[in-house]
Amino acid sequence: MTLIFLGLYSFGIWYGKQLIIWSPDVYTAPIVLSTFFCFLIGGASVGQISPLVKNLAEGKVAAGKLYYLTSRKRTLV
């Protein structure tokens, strides 16, 4: 897993360097690095959200049960 992360980091830096070399008037080092770190932080944030999906699904089921209980008609016995 670490090999994959380090490989992706090195690929991102290499590709950013290539962009700077191919068109230096459009891409500069600060733009490439800020984009690289934005993707890095965004990916980490998505990875932290994934364990919470189970809790969201359980909450949806509980809300459905609560709605069912509150919307049913009363029966007089």
Secondary structure, 3 states (H helix, E strand, C coil): CHHHHHHHHHHHHHHHHHHHHHCCCCCCHHHHHHHHHHHHHHHHHHHHHHHHHHHHHHHHHHHHHHHHHHHCCCCCC
